[in-house]
Amino acid sequence: MIYLVRQGQTDWNLFRRFNGVTETFLNQYGIEQAKKQAEELKDIEFDICFCSPQMRAVQTGEIIYKGKMILDERLAEIDCGEFEGTEENGESMSLFWQAIKTGDRGTESFDVFMKRNASFCNMLSEDYMQKNVLIITHAANARIINYYLSGKPEKYDFTKAVAQDGEILKY
């Protein structure tokens, strides 16, 4: 079974700021979320744990998983370019979605982001589908992995998270 964990809350999540590749840390609530996840997953014997190399994910992983985590760059959040740290609101979100279509304004293009997450998912399906796998990553990655593992619904709204801060999805 695959257990997909979105990292716990950071202050940038709390205050609705774009948080792509900028290193931020779990806030106290995010630490509590990770402890709750650890409790929920305590009886699972994982064969392997893959984690984003970003500190907020690593912090979450260190609370949940006591073994060696494999840090995988493909699980890093999308690079939000010049939007990093700015407020997420209707206007900025619209501008961001425009920018990631082509990688403008210092952002990672959505196509590149999709391809690196698909590469991770292809490896997962080839080598680990019969294992208990823990994946610790971020909101946008969780959307892509969810697409891959459960199929994209016809009227899927990519602007809505499939996993809230600190949530666990099971496949």
N, C-alpha and C positions, 0 to 999 in steps of 0.2 A: 504494500500500500504506500502511496505517496502522501506525505503530510507537508503542505505548503503553508509557511508562516510568514505573515507580513511583520516586519520589525515593529517594535513598540513605538509609542509616541515620543516625538521630539518637540521642543518648543516651536520649531518651525511648522510642524504639523498642527500644533495647537493654535498658532496664530495665522494659519493658512498662508504660508509662504512657500514659494517654489523651492523644493529641496531635491535637487538632482544629485550632482556629484560633490557638492560642498559637504565637507565633513561636519556633521552635527552629531550630538550625543542624545541618548535617551534622557528624558526628564524623569522625575520621580514616578509619575503615573506610568510612563513607558517601562520603567523597571518593574513596577507592580504587574503590568500586563505580562511581561516576560515570565515573572514568577508564577503567574496564573497558568500560562501556557506550559511551563515546566511541570506544574502539578497535574495538568490535564494529560500530559504525555509521559508521565513518570513510569508507567507500566509497559511502554512500548520499547521493544528492543530494536533499535535502529541498526541497519547494516552499514549505513553511510549517511553523512551529513554534508550537504553542499550549502555554502553561504556566500552571499555578496561580500566583497572585501571592504565595504564601507563600514565605518565604525559603528553606526547605529545598528546595523545588522549583526556585526560581530558581537557587540554587547548583548544583544538578544540571544544569539547562539550560545554564548558562554554561560548564560543563565539556564538555558534549556538543556543543552547537550554537554555532557562531560567528556566525550571522546574527542578525537582529532577532527576538526572541521576542515573540509576542503574549500578553500577560498577560490571562487570562480568568477573571473572578470565579467563573464557573460551575464551574471546576476546583478551587476551594478545597475543602479537607477539610470534613467535616461538623463543625458546632459542637458540641462535647461539653459545653458549659455547665459546671456545677459539677464535672463529672468530669475536666475538663482538668487534667493533671498528676498525677492520682491513679493508684494501681496498678490495672492490669487483672488481675482475678482472677475466679473464678467468680461470686461474689456481686456484685461491682461491674459485671460485664458484664451480668448479669441485670437489675440496676437500670437500667443504661444503656439496654438494649433496651426496657424498659418506658417509660422517659422519652421516647425518641425517637418512640414511637408518637404522642405528642401534643405534643411540644415542651416537656414539663415539665422542671423543674430547670435551666432556662436553655439547654436543648439546642435544636438545630434539629430540627424534626420531619422524620421520614424521608420523608414525603410531599413536603415542600418540597425536601428534598435530591434526591430522585428527579426531581422536575420540573425543577430547574435543570440536572441532568446530562442529562436527556432533551432539554432545549432545546439544549444543546451538541451532542449526538449528531444531532439533527434538522438542525442547521446543517451539521454535518460531512457527513451523507449527501446533503444538497441541493447543497452547493458543492464538496466536496473528495474524493469517492470515487475519482476518477480521478487523484489526485495522490499524491505521497509526503508524508505528513503525520507529523510528530513531535508527540506529546502527552506532556507531563510533568505528572504529578499524584500522587495519594495512594492509599492502599489502598482506602478505601471507594469513591472515584470509579472506580478501576479495576474494581471489581466491577460497577458500574452500566454502565460503558462496555462491559465484556465481555458483559454480558447483551444489550445493544443490538446489538453487532456479531456475536455468535456464537449468540445465542438462549439462553434460560434453560433449563437442564436440568430435567427433571421433579423430581428430588430434590436440588436445589441447596441447599447449606449456606452461607448468607450469612455465617456466623460465621467461615468459613475464607477466607483471602486467596486471590485469584486471581493475585496478583503479590507476591512477596516484596520486601523492601527491595532496590532497585537492579535489579529484574528488567525485562526487555523482553518485551512480548507483541506478536505480529505478526498483522495481519488483512489 
